[in-house]
C-alpha cells in the first residue's frame, strides 16, 4: 500500500470516529416554565429514565425553571407497545398561569375540564406537583374562566337617628 492510501484510510477512520462521537455527545438543556421530564425527553428523543440517570435525580417530578439538565444522546425511547389512543389528545384553547393555592382540580373546575385532561395536554406525570408561576395549556372544550372580581368592600350602613318627641 502506498502512503497516500494509508493516509486516506486513516483520515477516513478518524473522520468516521469523530462524526459518530459528535452524534452521541450529551447536550445541556435549561428547564423552562411548564416543562416536565416527560416533555423534555420526548423533545430530545430520549427517555425520562435516561435523563434521570444522567442528572442523578431522585424525584422525576421535581424540576424547576432555570435548572440545567444533561440530556444524554444516543438513546432512543423504547418502542410503544400500547395501541394508539382511540381519541386524539386534547388540543389547547389557551393558557393558565398557576397561582398560589391552586390545584389541577381547581383549575379544571375553573375552565370546565378535567384535571386529567390538563395533565395529559401538559405532559404532567404527577398531577399533585404543579408550581406557582407554571404555565399550563388548557384543553379546548372548556369554558372561559369567570373574570376575577375583587371581594365586595363592606362599608358600615349609614346610621339614622330617630328623634322621638
SULFEN-V50852 format. One record per pair of residues at least 4 apart in sequence whose ideal C-beta (glycine too) atoms are under 8 Angstrom apart, sorted by the first residue. I is the first residue (numbers start at 1). J is the second residue. Records with the same first field share a line. If there is no record, write none. Layout:
# SULFEN-V50852
I: J, J
This chain:
# SULFEN-V50852
1: 5, 6
2: 6
3: 7
4: 8
5: 9
6: 10
7: 11
8: 12
9: 13
10: 14
11: 15
12: 16
13: 17
14: 18
15: 19
16: 20
17: 21
18: 22
19: 23
20: 24
21: 25
23: 73, 74
24: 73, 74
25: 73
26: 54, 70, 71, 72, 73
27: 44, 70, 71, 73
28: 68, 69, 70, 71
29: 40, 44, 68, 69, 71
30: 66, 67, 68, 69
31: 35, 40, 63, 64, 65, 66, 67, 68, 69
32: 65
33: 65, 133, 134, 135
34: 122, 134, 135, 136, 137
35: 39, 40, 63, 65
36: 40, 61, 63, 122, 123, 124, 125
37: 41, 48, 51, 52, 57, 60, 61, 63, 125
38: 42, 48, 123, 125
39: 43, 122, 123
40: 44, 51, 69, 71
41: 46, 47, 48, 50, 51, 77
42: 77, 123
44: 71, 73
45: 75, 76, 77
46: 50, 51, 71, 72, 73, 75, 76, 77
47: 51, 75, 77, 78
48: 52, 60, 125
49: 53
50: 54, 72, 75
51: 55, 57, 69, 70, 71, 72
52: 57, 60
53: 72
54: 69, 70, 71, 72
55: 69, 70
57: 62, 63
58: 62
60: 125
61: 125, 126, 129
62: 129
63: 67, 69
64: 131
65: 133
85: 89
89: 120, 121
90: 113, 117, 120, 121, 139, 140, 141
91: 121, 139, 140
92: 121, 137, 138, 139, 140
93: 138, 139, 140, 141, 142
94: 137, 138, 144
95: 135, 136, 137, 138
96: 107, 110, 111, 135, 136, 138, 145
97: 133, 134, 135, 136
98: 102, 107, 130, 131, 132, 133, 134, 135, 136
99: 132
100: 132
101: 106
102: 106, 107, 130
103: 107, 115, 128, 130
104: 108, 115, 118, 119, 124, 127, 130
105: 109, 115
106: 110
107: 111, 115, 118, 136, 138
108: 112, 113, 114, 115, 117, 118
110: 145, 146
111: 138, 139, 142, 143, 144, 145
112: 141, 142, 143
113: 117, 118, 138, 139, 141, 142
114: 118
115: 119, 127
116: 120, 127
117: 121, 139
118: 122, 124, 136, 137, 138, 139
119: 124, 127
120: 124, 139
121: 137, 138, 139
122: 136, 137
124: 129, 130
130: 134, 136
138: 142
